[in-house]
Amino acid sequence: MSGNDRTPDLTSAPTPAPTPAPVTVLGLGSMGRALAEAFVDAGHPTTVWNRTPARAAPLVARGADHAGSVAAAVEASPLVVTCLTTFDDTRSALEPAAAALSGRALVTLNSGSPAGARALAAWATGHGARFLAGAVKNVPAAVGAPDTLLYYGGDRTVFDEYETTLRVLGGDTVHLGAETDLAALYEMAVGAMLLPALVGFFQGAAAVQARGLEAASMVRFAGKWLDMIKSLLPVYAREIDSGDYGDAASSVNLFLAGAAHDAELTTETHVDSAWLAPLHDLVRRAVAAGHGEHSIAALTEVLRMPERTA
Protein backbone atom coordinates (compact mmCIF):
# COMPACT_ATOMS: atom_id res chain seq x y z
CA MET A 1 0.00 0.00 0.00
CA SER A 2 1.48 3.32 -0.96
CA GLY A 3 1.66 6.28 1.41
CA ASN A 4 -1.18 7.93 -0.48
CA ASP A 5 -3.62 5.04 0.12
CA ARG A 6 -4.34 5.82 3.74
CA THR A 7 -7.84 5.39 5.06
CA PRO A 8 -9.22 8.77 6.19
CA ASP A 9 -9.34 9.23 9.94
CA LEU A 10 -13.03 10.04 10.37
CA THR A 11 -12.71 10.25 14.15
CA SER A 12 -10.98 13.62 13.82
CA ALA A 13 -13.66 15.17 11.62
CA PRO A 14 -15.15 18.29 13.21
CA THR A 15 -18.62 17.97 14.71
CA PRO A 16 -21.03 20.12 12.75
CA ALA A 17 -22.47 23.05 14.70
CA PRO A 18 -26.10 22.57 15.73
CA THR A 19 -28.64 24.32 13.56
CA PRO A 20 -30.03 27.36 15.41
CA ALA A 21 -33.56 26.68 16.62
CA PRO A 22 -36.45 28.64 15.10
CA VAL A 23 -37.96 31.09 17.55
CA THR A 24 -40.97 33.42 17.61
CA VAL A 25 -40.95 36.72 19.51
CA LEU A 26 -44.28 38.28 20.45
CA GLY A 27 -44.18 41.93 21.52
CA LEU A 28 -41.80 44.41 19.92
CA GLY A 29 -41.38 47.20 22.42
CA SER A 30 -37.83 48.29 23.20
CA MET A 31 -37.02 45.06 25.05
CA GLY A 32 -38.88 42.74 22.67
CA ARG A 33 -37.11 44.31 19.71
CA ALA A 34 -33.75 43.78 21.43
CA LEU A 35 -34.59 40.12 22.05
CA ALA A 36 -35.59 39.57 18.43
CA GLU A 37 -32.46 41.33 17.18
CA ALA A 38 -30.29 39.06 19.32
CA PHE A 39 -31.94 35.95 17.92
CA VAL A 40 -31.64 37.18 14.32
CA ASP A 41 -28.01 38.18 14.77
CA ALA A 42 -27.23 34.72 16.21
CA GLY A 43 -28.67 33.06 13.11
CA HIS A 44 -31.94 31.81 14.55
CA PRO A 45 -34.86 31.75 12.09
CA THR A 46 -36.95 34.39 13.84
CA THR A 47 -40.63 35.17 13.42
CA VAL A 48 -42.00 38.33 15.01
CA TRP A 49 -45.44 39.71 15.77
CA ASN A 50 -46.72 42.90 17.35
CA ARG A 51 -50.14 44.51 17.68
CA THR A 52 -48.70 47.48 15.78
CA PRO A 53 -47.30 45.81 12.63
CA ALA A 54 -45.08 48.78 11.73
CA ARG A 55 -42.78 47.91 14.62
CA ALA A 56 -41.77 44.73 12.81
CA ALA A 57 -40.34 46.54 9.78
CA PRO A 58 -36.77 47.12 11.11
CA LEU A 59 -36.57 43.47 12.16
CA VAL A 60 -37.81 42.25 8.78
CA ALA A 61 -35.10 44.37 7.18
CA ARG A 62 -32.65 42.57 9.44
CA GLY A 63 -33.85 39.12 8.35
CA ALA A 64 -36.83 38.28 10.55
CA ASP A 65 -40.18 37.01 9.24
CA HIS A 66 -43.29 38.99 10.14
CA ALA A 67 -46.41 36.98 10.96
CA GLY A 68 -49.72 38.56 10.07
CA SER A 69 -51.46 37.15 13.13
CA VAL A 70 -50.50 35.95 16.57
CA ALA A 71 -51.71 32.45 15.69
CA ALA A 72 -49.46 32.34 12.63
CA ALA A 73 -46.56 33.57 14.75
CA VAL A 74 -47.06 30.83 17.34
CA GLU A 75 -47.39 28.16 14.66
CA ALA A 76 -44.13 29.26 13.05
CA SER A 77 -41.78 28.04 15.79
CA PRO A 78 -41.48 25.38 18.49
CA LEU A 79 -40.16 28.06 20.86
CA VAL A 80 -42.31 31.14 21.53
CA VAL A 81 -40.85 34.01 23.55
CA THR A 82 -43.23 36.72 24.70
CA CYS A 83 -42.22 40.19 25.83
CA LEU A 84 -45.40 42.06 26.71
CA THR A 85 -45.99 44.30 29.70
CA THR A 86 -47.76 41.96 32.13
CA PHE A 87 -48.92 38.37 32.45
CA ASP A 88 -52.48 39.52 31.75
CA ASP A 89 -51.30 41.26 28.57
CA THR A 90 -49.51 38.08 27.53
CA ARG A 91 -52.60 35.95 28.02
CA SER A 92 -54.77 38.49 26.18
CA ALA A 93 -52.39 38.47 23.21
CA LEU A 94 -52.20 34.67 23.14
CA GLU A 95 -55.93 33.98 23.48
CA PRO A 96 -56.50 33.86 19.68
CA ALA A 97 -53.60 31.41 19.38
CA ALA A 98 -54.48 29.16 22.31
CA ALA A 99 -55.12 26.13 20.12
CA ALA A 100 -51.66 26.47 18.55
CA LEU A 101 -49.82 26.36 21.87
CA SER A 102 -50.06 22.60 22.29
CA GLY A 103 -46.63 20.99 22.32
CA ARG A 104 -44.77 24.30 22.06
CA ALA A 105 -42.37 25.82 24.57
CA LEU A 106 -43.68 29.15 25.85
CA VAL A 107 -41.18 31.47 27.54
CA THR A 108 -42.47 34.72 29.05
CA LEU A 109 -40.24 37.71 29.73
CA ASN A 110 -42.50 40.31 31.30
CA SER A 111 -43.21 42.01 34.61
CA GLY A 112 -45.80 40.83 37.08
CA SER A 113 -46.43 39.16 40.41
CA PRO A 114 -45.79 35.53 41.35
CA ALA A 115 -49.57 35.02 41.40
CA GLY A 116 -49.75 36.34 37.83
CA ALA A 117 -47.05 33.92 36.73
CA ARG A 118 -48.85 30.97 38.32
CA ALA A 119 -52.15 31.93 36.70
CA LEU A 120 -50.60 32.23 33.23
CA ALA A 121 -48.72 28.97 33.70
CA ALA A 122 -51.97 27.17 34.55
CA TRP A 123 -53.67 28.65 31.49
CA ALA A 124 -50.79 27.87 29.13
CA THR A 125 -50.21 24.32 30.34
CA GLY A 126 -53.96 23.80 30.19
CA HIS A 127 -53.64 24.40 26.45
CA GLY A 128 -50.75 21.95 26.18
CA ALA A 129 -47.82 24.36 26.29
CA ARG A 130 -44.58 23.74 28.16
CA PHE A 131 -44.06 26.82 30.30
CA LEU A 132 -41.05 28.80 31.47
CA ALA A 133 -41.34 32.28 32.99
CA GLY A 134 -38.26 34.51 33.01
CA ALA A 135 -36.96 37.99 33.59
CA VAL A 136 -34.29 40.13 31.93
CA LYS A 137 -32.28 41.91 34.62
CA ASN A 138 -30.86 44.66 32.46
CA VAL A 139 -31.77 47.32 29.91
CA PRO A 140 -32.51 46.53 26.24
CA ALA A 141 -29.10 47.74 25.09
CA ALA A 142 -27.46 45.04 27.24
CA VAL A 143 -29.35 42.12 25.68
CA GLY A 144 -26.85 39.65 24.25
CA ALA A 145 -23.92 40.75 26.42
CA PRO A 146 -21.87 38.04 28.19
CA ASP A 147 -22.67 39.40 31.66
CA THR A 148 -26.37 40.15 31.14
CA LEU A 149 -28.49 38.22 33.64
CA LEU A 150 -31.69 36.39 32.80
CA TYR A 151 -33.31 33.93 35.16
CA TYR A 152 -36.15 31.50 34.66
CA GLY A 153 -38.52 29.36 36.66
CA GLY A 154 -40.67 26.50 35.40
CA ASP A 155 -40.34 23.47 33.16
CA ARG A 156 -36.71 22.32 33.37
CA THR A 157 -37.02 20.36 30.13
CA VAL A 158 -37.72 23.61 28.27
CA PHE A 159 -34.66 25.24 29.80
CA ASP A 160 -32.42 22.28 29.05
CA GLU A 161 -33.65 21.95 25.47
CA TYR A 162 -33.34 25.64 24.66
CA GLU A 163 -30.58 26.80 26.99
CA THR A 164 -28.21 27.49 24.12
CA THR A 165 -30.89 29.55 22.38
CA LEU A 166 -31.82 31.46 25.52
CA ARG A 167 -28.18 32.16 26.30
CA VAL A 168 -28.10 34.26 23.12
CA LEU A 169 -30.01 36.86 25.15
CA GLY A 170 -27.40 37.02 27.91
CA GLY A 171 -24.42 35.02 29.06
CA ASP A 172 -25.53 34.88 32.69
CA THR A 173 -28.55 32.59 32.22
CA VAL A 174 -29.93 30.76 35.26
CA HIS A 175 -32.70 28.25 35.95
CA LEU A 176 -34.02 28.98 39.46
CA GLY A 177 -36.19 25.90 39.89
CA ALA A 178 -39.32 24.10 38.78
CA GLU A 179 -41.78 26.55 40.35
CA THR A 180 -43.27 28.69 37.60
CA ASP A 181 -43.37 31.85 39.75
CA LEU A 182 -39.73 31.93 40.88
CA ALA A 183 -38.55 34.45 38.28
CA ALA A 184 -41.44 36.77 39.14
CA LEU A 185 -40.66 36.39 42.85
CA TYR A 186 -36.98 37.28 42.39
CA GLU A 187 -37.88 40.01 39.89
CA MET A 188 -40.02 41.76 42.51
CA ALA A 189 -37.68 40.98 45.42
CA VAL A 190 -34.64 42.39 43.65
CA GLY A 191 -36.59 45.11 41.85
CA ALA A 192 -37.80 46.50 45.18
CA MET A 193 -34.39 48.15 45.52
CA LEU A 194 -34.65 50.13 42.30
CA LEU A 195 -37.09 52.97 43.00
CA PRO A 196 -35.76 53.86 46.47
CA ALA A 197 -32.21 53.95 45.11
CA LEU A 198 -33.19 56.10 42.14
CA VAL A 199 -35.33 58.51 44.19
CA GLY A 200 -32.42 58.83 46.62
CA PHE A 201 -30.18 59.82 43.72
CA PHE A 202 -32.78 62.25 42.37
CA GLN A 203 -33.16 63.89 45.79
CA GLY A 204 -29.40 64.19 46.07
CA ALA A 205 -29.19 65.66 42.57
CA ALA A 206 -31.79 68.30 43.45
CA ALA A 207 -29.93 69.15 46.66
CA VAL A 208 -26.63 69.54 44.82
CA GLN A 209 -28.29 71.72 42.18
CA ALA A 210 -29.72 73.89 44.97
CA ARG A 211 -26.10 74.88 45.63
CA GLY A 212 -25.54 75.73 41.99
CA LEU A 213 -23.65 72.51 41.25
CA GLU A 214 -24.31 69.97 38.52
CA ALA A 215 -25.93 66.62 39.22
CA ALA A 216 -23.15 65.06 37.13
CA SER A 217 -20.66 66.08 39.82
CA MET A 218 -22.04 63.47 42.22
CA VAL A 219 -22.14 60.49 39.82
CA ARG A 220 -18.67 59.21 40.69
CA PHE A 221 -19.35 59.39 44.41
CA ALA A 222 -22.81 57.83 44.09
CA GLY A 223 -21.25 54.94 42.17
CA LYS A 224 -18.74 54.35 44.96
CA TRP A 225 -21.60 54.44 47.46
CA LEU A 226 -23.50 51.80 45.51
CA ASP A 227 -20.37 49.66 45.38
CA MET A 228 -20.15 49.88 49.17
CA ILE A 229 -23.81 48.90 49.54
CA LYS A 230 -23.23 45.96 47.19
CA SER A 231 -20.33 44.77 49.35
CA LEU A 232 -22.60 44.73 52.40
CA LEU A 233 -25.37 42.61 50.87
CA PRO A 234 -23.76 39.22 51.67
CA VAL A 235 -23.25 40.36 55.29
CA TYR A 236 -26.87 41.44 55.66
CA ALA A 237 -28.13 38.29 53.93
CA ARG A 238 -26.23 36.13 56.46
CA GLU A 239 -27.71 38.14 59.34
CA ILE A 240 -31.24 37.80 57.95
CA ASP A 241 -30.91 34.08 57.25
CA SER A 242 -29.48 33.39 60.71
CA GLY A 243 -31.72 35.83 62.59
CA ASP A 244 -28.65 37.12 64.45
CA TYR A 245 -28.38 40.92 64.25
CA GLY A 246 -26.10 41.41 67.24
CA ASP A 247 -22.89 42.32 65.38
CA ALA A 248 -23.97 45.78 64.24
CA ALA A 249 -21.55 47.65 62.03
CA SER A 250 -24.40 50.11 61.37
CA SER A 251 -27.10 50.04 64.02
CA VAL A 252 -30.77 50.94 63.75
CA ASN A 253 -30.15 53.79 66.22
CA LEU A 254 -27.50 55.21 63.92
CA PHE A 255 -30.02 55.41 61.09
CA LEU A 256 -32.58 56.97 63.43
CA ALA A 257 -30.13 59.75 64.26
CA GLY A 258 -29.68 60.38 60.56
CA ALA A 259 -33.37 61.20 60.13
CA ALA A 260 -32.79 64.59 61.76
CA HIS A 261 -30.08 65.37 59.21
CA ASP A 262 -32.54 64.67 56.38
CA ALA A 263 -34.93 67.21 57.90
CA GLU A 264 -32.18 69.83 58.12
CA LEU A 265 -31.18 69.30 54.50
CA THR A 266 -34.81 69.70 53.40
CA THR A 267 -35.01 73.04 55.19
CA GLU A 268 -31.75 74.26 53.67
CA THR A 269 -32.23 73.12 50.07
CA HIS A 270 -36.05 73.26 49.76
CA VAL A 271 -35.98 69.76 48.29
CA ASP A 272 -38.97 67.62 49.18
CA SER A 273 -37.89 64.57 51.19
CA ALA A 274 -41.38 63.46 52.27
CA TRP A 275 -40.80 60.11 50.54
CA LEU A 276 -38.40 59.28 53.39
CA ALA A 277 -41.08 59.56 56.09
CA PRO A 278 -42.26 55.92 55.82
CA LEU A 279 -38.63 54.76 55.97
CA HIS A 280 -37.99 56.83 59.09
CA ASP A 281 -41.18 55.39 60.59
CA LEU A 282 -39.91 51.88 59.87
CA VAL A 283 -36.68 52.68 61.72
CA ARG A 284 -38.62 54.05 64.71
CA ARG A 285 -40.76 50.90 64.78
CA ALA A 286 -37.60 48.79 64.83
CA VAL A 287 -36.28 50.75 67.83
CA ALA A 288 -39.62 50.31 69.59
CA ALA A 289 -39.39 46.56 68.94
CA GLY A 290 -36.03 46.42 70.72
CA HIS A 291 -33.72 46.49 67.71
CA GLY A 292 -32.05 49.85 68.38
CA GLU A 293 -28.57 48.43 68.93
CA HIS A 294 -29.02 45.70 66.33
CA SER A 295 -27.81 45.77 62.74
CA ILE A 296 -29.94 47.77 60.33
CA ALA A 297 -30.74 44.42 58.69
CA ALA A 298 -33.11 43.85 61.62
CA LEU A 299 -35.60 46.04 59.74
CA THR A 300 -36.42 42.79 57.94
CA GLU A 301 -38.07 41.55 61.12
CA VAL A 302 -40.28 44.66 61.30
CA LEU A 303 -41.24 44.25 57.64
CA ARG A 304 -42.61 40.76 58.24
CA MET A 305 -46.40 40.89 58.50
CA PRO A 306 -48.17 38.39 60.77
CA GLU A 307 -50.04 35.63 59.01
CA ARG A 308 -53.79 36.21 58.85
CA THR A 309 -55.85 33.65 60.69
CA ALA A 310 -59.01 32.25 59.11
C-alpha positions, 0 to 999 in steps of 0.5 A, a space after each residue: 500500500 502506498 503512502 497515499 492510500 491511507 484510510 481517512 481518519 473520520 474520528 478527527 472530523 469536526 462535529 457540525 455546529 447545531 442548527 439554530 432553533 427557530 424562535 418566535 418573539 411576540 411583543 416588539 417594544 424596546 425590550 422585545 425588539 432587542 430580544 428579536 435582534 439578538 436571535 436574528 443576529 445569532 442566526 436563529 430563524 426568527 418570526 415576530 409579531 406585534 399589535 402594531 405591525 409597523 414595529 416589525 419593519 426594522 426586524 424584517 429588514 434585518 432578516 426576521 419574518 413577520 407573521 400577520 397574526 399571533 396564531 401564525 406567529 405561534 405556529 411558526 416556531 417550536 419556541 415562543 418568547 413573549 415580551 409584553 408588559 404583564 402576564 395579563 397582557 400576555 394571556 390576552 395576546 395569546 388567546 387567539 392562538 391558544 389552540 396552537 400552543 399545544 406541544 410548544 415551549 412558551 417562555 415569558 419575559 414580562 413584569 408581574 407578580 408571582 400570582 400572575 405567573 402561576 395563573 398564566 402557567 396554569 392557562 398555558 399548560 392547560 392548552 398543552 404548552 410547556 411553560 417557562 417564565 423569566 426575567 431580563 435583569 438589564 436594559 434593552 441595550 445590554 441584551 446579548 452581552 456576556 454578563 447580562 443576567 436572565 433567570 427562569 422558573 418552570 419546566 426544566 425540560 424547556 430550559 435544558 432543550 433551549 438553553 443554548 438559544 436562551 443564552 443568546 439573550 445574555 451570558 448569565 442565564 440561570 434556571 431557578 427551579 421548577 416553580 413557575 413563579 420563581 422568576 417573578 418572585 426574584 424580579 419583585 424581590 430584587 426590583 424592590 431596591 430600584 425605585 428607592 435607590 433612584 429617588 435617593 439619587 434624584 433627591 441628592 441631585 436636586 440638593 446639589 443643584 440647589 447649591 448651583 452645582 451639577 448633578 453630574 458632579 455626584 455620579 462618581 461618588 454615588 457609584 462608589 456608594 452603591 459599590 459599598 452597599 453591594 459589598 454589604 449585601 452578603 453580610 446582611 443576607 447572612 444576618 437575615 438568614 441566621 436571625 442574628 443581628 447582634 454584630 452591628 456595624 451600622 445600628 438601627 439607632 445610627 439610622 434613626 439619628 440620621 433622620 434629623 439630618 434629612 430634615 435639616 437638608 430639606 429646610 436648607 435646600 427646599 428639596 422635598 424629602 417626604 418620601 423618606 417619612 415611611 422609611 424613618 417610621 420603619 426605623 422608629 418601629 424597629 427601635 420600639 421593637 427592641 432592635 435599636 442596637 441591632 444591625 440595620 438588617 433587623 428592619 427585615 423583622 419589622 417588615 414581616 407581616 403576621 399571618 392572617 388567621 381564618 
